[in-house]
Amino acid sequence: MAVSKRKAKRPVGRPPGRTGKLGRWIAKNNRKRSEIAKQIRISGRHFDALCRGEKIPSADLIEKISRLTDGGVTNVYWAQVIRKRKKKVKR
């Protein structure tokens, strides 16, 4: 009797990895990054970097993200991200 060696199905979407609060909010609310990037008028690549916490948005963009997420990702969060980055640079 032969044993089936089927591969397990991979989950749809982005693999878990480095995800900031914005990326987690998108996943929780079943939104697409490309949709949100279009709504706030930035490129998909830049938005992906924001979701991973690799880039810091401008003050205008922080306000747009806060409004779009209904306060789920606030300016306070981005201030914390900036503080953490400054501490890493000082070392």
N, C-alpha and C positions, 0 to 999 in steps of 0.2 A: 504494500500500500504506500503510495507516494504522499509525502507531506507537502502541502502547499506553502511556498515561500513568497507570499505576497507582501509587498511593501506596505507599511502603514500609510494611510492617507495623511498628507501634510495639511496643516490648517491653512485656510485661505487668508490672505493679507500679509502684512509685514511680520517678519519673525521677531520674537521678543528680543530686546536688546536695550541699548541706551535710549531711554525715552524720558523726556521731561514731563512736567505737569501738563503742558499743552498737548503732547502726544497721548498721554493717558486720558485727557478729557475727550479727545477725538474718538478714541477707541470706545470709551464708556458710552458716548452718545451716538455711536454708529454713524459717524460722519466720514466723508472722504477728504483727505488732505488737499486734493486738487480743487475740490469745490470751495473750500475755505480760502485757499490761496487766491482763487479768482475773486471771491467776495471782497477780500481786503486788498486786492490789486497788487500782488507780489508774485514773483516766479515760484514755481513748485519746488525748485532746488533750495531757494532761500527759506521757504516755509518748512521744508523737511529739516533743514539745519536748525531752525528755531524749535521744532518739535523735539529734536534730540538734545537741545540745550547747548549746541555748538556755537550759536550766534546770539547776539543780544539785539532785540529790536529797538528802533528809534522810539521816542516818546509818543509820537503820533501813532505808530504801529501798536505800541502797548495799549493805547486807548482803544483802538479798533478791536484788538483781540479781547480786551476786557468786556467791551460791549457785546461782541459776537458770542462770547461764552457765558453771558449773563452773570459775570462776576466769578466764574469758575476758575479763571486764570487772571489774577489781578496784577496791578502795578507793584503791589507789595511782594509778590512772588518774584518778579523780575528784579526788584531791588535786592532780594536775597541772593539771586543768582549772580548779580554783579558783585556783591560783597564777597561771595565765595571765590570768584575769579580773582579779585584783587588780592586776597590772602594767598592764593596759589602763586601769583606773580611775585609777591614780596619774598617768598622763600628762596 
